[in-house]
Amino acid sequence: MSPPIPSNMRAIVVEKYGSPDDAFVIKSVPTPVVEPGRVLIRVRAFGVNHAEMHMRRGEWAEDMPIIGIECVGTVVASPDGKFATGTPVATFMGGLGRTINGSYAQYTSARVNNVVALDPDAVDRLGWANVAAIPETYATAWSCVAQNLEVSKGDRLLIRGATSALGKAALKLAIQAGAEVTATTRKEERFGELENIGAKEVLQESPGLAEKVAGRKWDKVLELVGSSTVVSSLKLVKKGGRLCLAGWLGGLEPIKEFNPLLQMPSSVHFSLFGSFVLGEEDFPVSDIPLGDILRMISDGKFEAKPARVFKFEEIAEAHKVMEANEANGKMVVLVE
């Protein structure tokens, strides 16, 4: 018999926009009501994402009092019968933290289309903290590498902003696909980290990278720095190649000036991937081989440990680290 669902839960609530110390309050709030089309999940751990920093500041287009766009945990109730009680699952996007209360809580109610069952043995071997570093980051990385860029064996791929959590995940998946990867980072002291993961070459990131590499071009480019460098990245793609914009490490400001007639090279394919579409009709999460990725990590084919693990009560500290660009990879929070 399943334990009763408590009427109240602990949650991290954004009571006003601002700094981590000013915005967050941990308090008791009603546990989400179980509804058809949703899955009630006991949150065991959640990843910390840049989008949530912007939500906390009031800079995102949408946000809820309880933010958090992903988590891992166990099923408490599934009215549609898709998941058995106790099933380990991951959920990400589907409006979490944006249009419905998110994962910064002991329980969350996620859209059934955005919930993925996880291999219990792999979860047991890795532990909740390690599993929490995977869902949104690797779902996004796989979508960029496998779908938008169609990276295949022998491709020469450039990843700009590769020491981010998404950049490292994309690097690992691209290497698994047989690509030869050049990675960029702003800090020279992080070159060795990317080389140890498997990057064949590491370059120092700067807005003038295209001029620095003197006419070199790549088959595929994954742009994670964002609006400040994407026009430069167009110059780095060979004829018939692909550029995917999927990150905004440099900030959310739009491109200040872009004239496609003058700045868009002919026969280069330019696309965007935003993880907010995951779970929609055209982007089902069932397309993403999250189970295979989890098994590869569990089997030691590559590592996906979080850079730092925080307690629930340390959420403000986690956001301070993220804001200072000191995360050096994925950060996660253990709820209990």
Legacy VTK file of the C-alpha trace (Angstrom):
# vtk DataFile Version 3.0
C-alpha trace
ASCII
DATASET POLYDATA
POINTS 336 float
0.000 0.000 0.000
1.333 3.425 -0.986
1.977 5.918 1.822
-0.567 8.746 2.018
0.226 11.907 0.098
0.893 14.732 2.585
-1.366 17.759 2.325
1.617 20.101 2.572
5.241 20.023 1.428
8.395 22.078 1.724
9.165 24.243 -1.285
11.643 26.907 -2.341
9.458 29.864 -3.304
10.449 33.007 -5.202
8.578 35.604 -3.147
10.092 38.558 -4.998
12.527 38.976 -7.879
16.099 39.722 -6.965
19.294 38.258 -5.574
19.423 34.674 -4.264
19.306 35.902 -0.661
16.343 38.199 -1.305
14.290 36.034 -3.666
14.164 32.577 -2.097
12.075 31.558 0.907
11.728 27.927 2.034
8.218 27.400 3.336
5.335 24.966 3.670
2.870 25.041 0.761
0.038 22.746 -0.401
1.174 19.588 -2.177
0.088 19.593 -5.847
-3.294 17.983 -6.532
-3.194 14.771 -8.560
-4.810 15.438 -11.959
-5.406 13.469 -15.187
-2.690 14.149 -17.732
-0.158 14.722 -14.953
2.195 12.590 -12.865
2.776 13.436 -9.213
6.464 12.922 -8.445
8.315 12.835 -5.162
11.383 14.891 -6.024
14.653 13.285 -4.963
17.018 15.742 -6.672
16.965 18.465 -9.311
19.431 20.154 -11.615
20.154 23.873 -11.377
19.887 25.714 -14.718
20.688 29.153 -16.111
17.037 29.611 -17.090
16.143 29.494 -13.390
18.602 32.277 -12.642
16.769 34.474 -15.136
13.393 33.406 -13.684
14.577 34.336 -10.199
15.603 37.759 -11.474
12.308 38.314 -13.330
14.056 38.306 -16.715
12.248 35.289 -18.209
9.061 35.647 -20.238
7.196 33.291 -17.876
7.806 32.019 -14.371
5.957 30.579 -11.385
6.477 31.057 -7.640
8.121 27.615 -7.530
10.685 27.505 -10.314
12.729 24.531 -11.510
12.575 23.032 -15.007
13.669 19.445 -14.262
14.026 16.786 -11.589
14.399 13.084 -10.899
12.359 11.159 -8.377
9.732 8.489 -7.876
6.109 8.327 -9.000
3.550 8.948 -6.263
0.455 8.944 -8.471
-0.260 8.566 -12.190
-4.012 8.953 -12.821
-3.685 7.854 -16.461
-2.000 4.620 -15.381
1.122 5.168 -17.488
3.544 4.830 -14.550
3.384 2.500 -11.579
3.752 3.968 -8.107
7.414 3.975 -7.080
8.789 4.030 -10.634
12.008 6.093 -10.848
11.498 8.841 -13.408
12.935 12.018 -14.848
10.894 15.000 -15.935
11.981 18.142 -17.708
10.377 21.138 -19.402
6.660 20.858 -20.218
6.052 24.228 -18.564
7.748 23.277 -15.279
8.681 26.445 -13.452
7.231 28.527 -16.282
3.476 27.882 -16.498
3.126 25.267 -13.729
4.958 25.137 -10.423
8.297 23.462 -10.886
10.789 21.169 -9.208
12.221 23.282 -6.372
10.019 21.345 -3.947
9.438 17.971 -2.306
6.721 17.114 -4.857
5.933 18.304 -8.350
3.125 17.618 -10.811
4.499 17.143 -14.325
2.822 16.651 -17.686
2.693 12.936 -18.471
4.212 13.657 -21.915
7.310 15.065 -20.205
7.996 12.146 -17.863
10.455 9.357 -18.693
10.844 6.098 -16.753
14.413 5.298 -15.690
16.181 1.966 -15.283
16.010 1.235 -11.519
19.332 -0.646 -11.563
21.111 2.263 -13.243
19.568 4.672 -10.730
20.726 2.478 -7.847
24.270 2.276 -9.228
24.598 5.996 -9.911
22.582 7.498 -7.039
20.073 10.341 -7.233
22.661 13.154 -7.285
24.407 11.733 -10.349
21.146 10.906 -12.120
19.905 14.478 -11.554
22.798 15.812 -13.648
21.483 14.057 -16.750
17.857 14.780 -17.855
17.481 18.293 -19.292
21.164 18.711 -20.139
21.541 15.443 -22.030
18.103 15.656 -23.659
19.089 19.064 -25.042
22.606 17.970 -25.994
21.294 14.900 -27.822
18.682 16.977 -29.677
21.369 19.403 -30.841
24.023 16.831 -31.739
21.866 14.072 -33.226
18.935 16.000 -34.683
19.711 19.629 -35.509
23.365 19.050 -36.429
23.103 15.375 -37.461
26.641 14.754 -36.251
28.111 11.532 -37.638
31.402 9.675 -37.707
34.225 11.764 -39.149
32.461 15.120 -38.801
34.554 18.045 -37.602
32.488 19.768 -34.905
33.181 23.064 -33.139
31.504 23.632 -29.750
31.605 27.221 -28.511
31.143 27.417 -24.728
32.178 23.818 -24.147
32.878 23.982 -20.404
29.206 24.622 -19.658
27.160 21.612 -18.542
25.462 21.506 -21.949
28.787 21.923 -23.743
30.393 19.018 -21.901
27.374 16.788 -22.537
27.422 17.647 -26.252
31.173 16.977 -26.383
30.730 13.512 -24.861
27.819 12.580 -27.147
29.640 13.861 -30.242
32.710 11.790 -29.389
30.464 8.728 -28.948
29.125 9.465 -32.454
32.671 9.448 -33.858
33.140 13.175 -34.431
36.403 15.087 -34.181
35.665 17.941 -31.782
37.227 21.364 -31.334
36.049 23.004 -28.109
36.278 26.578 -26.855
36.472 28.061 -23.369
37.307 31.524 -22.095
39.829 30.247 -19.539
43.125 28.623 -20.515
43.261 26.725 -17.212
40.259 24.697 -18.406
41.862 23.482 -21.641
43.107 20.282 -19.993
39.636 19.433 -18.692
38.185 19.469 -22.215
41.140 17.545 -23.617
40.671 14.887 -20.934
37.039 14.481 -21.999
38.215 13.901 -25.552
38.368 17.202 -27.432
41.015 16.954 -30.143
41.690 20.682 -29.930
40.807 23.488 -27.512
40.719 27.172 -28.468
40.331 30.222 -26.268
36.839 31.664 -26.695
36.513 35.276 -27.820
34.058 37.294 -29.963
36.719 37.539 -32.695
37.333 33.795 -32.939
36.599 33.678 -36.686
39.373 36.184 -37.347
41.789 34.383 -34.995
41.506 31.051 -36.792
42.208 32.688 -40.163
39.673 31.145 -42.496
39.311 27.694 -40.897
35.861 26.138 -41.210
34.068 23.198 -39.584
31.385 20.791 -40.823
29.163 21.564 -37.832
29.136 24.282 -35.141
27.225 24.200 -31.858
26.855 27.770 -30.588
26.302 28.018 -26.823
27.670 31.513 -26.137
24.701 33.075 -27.905
23.793 36.351 -29.526
27.184 37.982 -29.003
29.050 35.387 -31.086
26.536 33.665 -33.364
27.163 35.984 -36.349
30.871 35.226 -35.972
30.068 31.505 -35.859
28.374 31.690 -39.253
31.804 32.421 -40.729
33.150 29.194 -39.242
30.817 26.795 -41.061
31.841 25.275 -44.373
29.564 25.298 -47.425
26.717 22.848 -46.834
27.511 22.694 -43.118
25.282 23.315 -40.123
25.137 25.782 -37.249
22.861 25.212 -34.235
22.247 27.970 -31.696
21.234 26.438 -28.361
22.755 28.495 -25.537
22.986 32.016 -24.192
25.970 31.914 -21.853
26.797 35.465 -22.886
23.366 36.794 -21.836
19.845 37.060 -23.223
20.290 40.268 -25.214
19.210 39.911 -28.860
21.621 40.249 -31.766
22.125 43.973 -32.108
22.508 43.980 -35.874
22.069 41.167 -38.344
21.597 41.567 -42.088
21.127 38.097 -43.630
21.886 39.376 -47.135
25.328 40.563 -46.021
26.147 38.277 -43.093
24.487 34.926 -43.835
26.809 32.721 -45.914
25.221 30.913 -48.823
24.440 27.207 -48.408
24.990 27.168 -44.636
22.124 25.690 -42.582
21.316 27.736 -39.455
18.914 26.365 -36.825
17.817 26.978 -33.248
17.127 24.431 -30.548
15.255 25.527 -27.442
14.589 22.809 -24.883
11.236 24.419 -23.995
9.737 22.478 -26.941
10.530 19.080 -25.412
7.343 17.125 -24.813
5.355 18.947 -27.486
3.762 16.972 -30.326
6.664 17.547 -32.728
9.310 16.941 -30.058
8.223 13.905 -27.989
10.583 12.961 -25.185
10.196 9.361 -26.335
12.446 10.281 -29.292
15.325 10.964 -26.907
17.301 7.820 -25.954
17.610 8.930 -22.341
17.599 5.325 -21.153
20.508 4.474 -23.466
22.407 7.556 -22.281
21.805 6.604 -18.646
23.033 3.057 -19.321
26.177 4.323 -21.107
26.972 6.477 -18.087
26.173 3.650 -15.683
28.408 1.296 -17.705
31.289 3.791 -17.547
31.444 4.711 -21.244
31.654 8.319 -20.123
31.161 10.242 -16.893
28.339 12.644 -16.088
28.841 13.474 -12.439
27.598 16.843 -11.160
30.214 19.516 -10.620
28.708 20.337 -7.225
25.919 18.954 -5.035
23.945 21.185 -2.670
21.415 20.559 0.068
17.853 21.848 -0.283
18.584 24.636 2.197
21.621 25.730 0.157
19.692 26.848 -2.930
20.782 30.483 -2.536
24.434 29.406 -2.476
23.914 27.316 -5.632
22.488 30.328 -7.447
25.373 32.524 -6.277
27.849 30.028 -7.724
25.920 29.954 -11.008
25.707 33.741 -11.148
29.478 34.016 -10.636
30.102 31.524 -13.490
31.955 29.272 -11.054
29.874 26.113 -11.509
32.277 24.410 -13.948
29.524 22.038 -15.036
26.151 20.822 -13.830
25.059 21.580 -10.279
22.339 19.600 -8.540
20.334 19.877 -5.336
19.389 16.864 -3.212
15.917 17.363 -1.780
16.236 14.875 1.093
LINES 1 337
336 0 1 2 3 4 5 6 7 8 9 10 11 12 13 14 15 16 17 18 19 20 21 22 23 24 25 26 27 28 29 30 31 32 33 34 35 36 37 38 39 40 41 42 43 44 45 46 47 48 49 50 51 52 53 54 55 56 57 58 59 60 61 62 63 64 65 66 67 68 69 70 71 72 73 74 75 76 77 78 79 80 81 82 83 84 85 86 87 88 89 90 91 92 93 94 95 96 97 98 99 100 101 102 103 104 105 106 107 108 109 110 111 112 113 114 115 116 117 118 119 120 121 122 123 124 125 126 127 128 129 130 131 132 133 134 135 136 137 138 139 140 141 142 143 144 145 146 147 148 149 150 151 152 153 154 155 156 157 158 159 160 161 162 163 164 165 166 167 168 169 170 171 172 173 174 175 176 177 178 179 180 181 182 183 184 185 186 187 188 189 190 191 192 193 194 195 196 197 198 199 200 201 202 203 204 205 206 207 208 209 210 211 212 213 214 215 216 217 218 219 220 221 222 223 224 225 226 227 228 229 230 231 232 233 234 235 236 237 238 239 240 241 242 243 244 245 246 247 248 249 250 251 252 253 254 255 256 257 258 259 260 261 262 263 264 265 266 267 268 269 270 271 272 273 274 275 276 277 278 279 280 281 282 283 284 285 286 287 288 289 290 291 292 293 294 295 296 297 298 299 300 301 302 303 304 305 306 307 308 309 310 311 312 313 314 315 316 317 318 319 320 321 322 323 324 325 326 327 328 329 330 331 332 333 334 335
